[in-house]
Each structure stands twice: as structure tokens, then as C-alpha cells.
Amino acid sequence: MTGQSDIARMRQQIAAEYLSAQLGLSGLAEGTSRHRFITNKMERMGESFETLAAMMGKEQAIQILADTLQEVPEQATRQDILQVLLQVSIATQMWLMRLVGEPLVMW
């Protein structure tokens, strides 16, 4: 994975994970399930950071992560929430494809 489009995709993924975790703080879930949800999102952000660091070096990856997180709105709009849902949908499809070893047919 290299190139500007890959970096942009990683930034989108990081922003979506962070916003999703923020929404988890104010969601309906309580206690342990909320904690697990937020922890999972932060771990996935960490994985994305490690991927960026491998692509371009740790210093640049830190700067991109900081810039990306600063751009995440404090108050989520409908568009922000839709972006998170889209990112989750894409990640789920990719996970399922790895699990079954073939492209999924969406109907």
C-alpha cells in the first residue's frame, strides 16, 4: 500500500474510528460493552497508525494522525455519522472477504 490515495483512505479510517469512539461515549450502551466498543476503536486506530508508520516513517505518521484527529468535529453531523457507518460497512465487507476467501456478492 503506497501513494496519496492510500494515505487519504487511512486518514478517513482513523477519523471514522475516532468519531465512532466519541459517539460510543454518548451512546446508549453502558458499562463493559461501551468500554469494549471504545477500546476496539482505539486499537483499530493504533493498527492504522502502525500501517502509516510502516509506509512513511513514525514522525510523518504522528503528524498525519495529529492533523486527522484535529479535523474530527466535536459535534457529529448527520454526514459525519453516515461516513462512520460507511467505513464500518467497508471494514466489515473486507473482514468477511478475508474470512471466506472470495469476493462477496451483495444483493
TAQUI-V746116 format. One record per pair of residues at least 24 apart in sequence whose C-alpha atoms are under 8 Angstrom apart, sorted by sequence separation. I is the first residue (numbers start at 1). GAP is how many residues later the second one is. D is the distance in whole Angstrom. If there is no record, write none. Layout:
I;GAP;D
I;GAP;D
This chain:
17;24;5
18;24;7
17;25;7
17;27;7
18;27;7
17;28;6
14;30;8
14;31;5
13;32;8
14;34;7
13;35;8
10;38;6
10;42;7
7;45;7
14;51;8
18;51;7
2;53;7
11;53;8
15;53;6
19;53;7
1;54;8
11;54;7
14;54;7
15;54;6
18;54;8
19;54;8
14;55;8
11;57;6
15;57;6
19;57;8
20;64;6
19;65;7
16;67;7
17;67;7
16;68;5
16;71;7
13;74;7
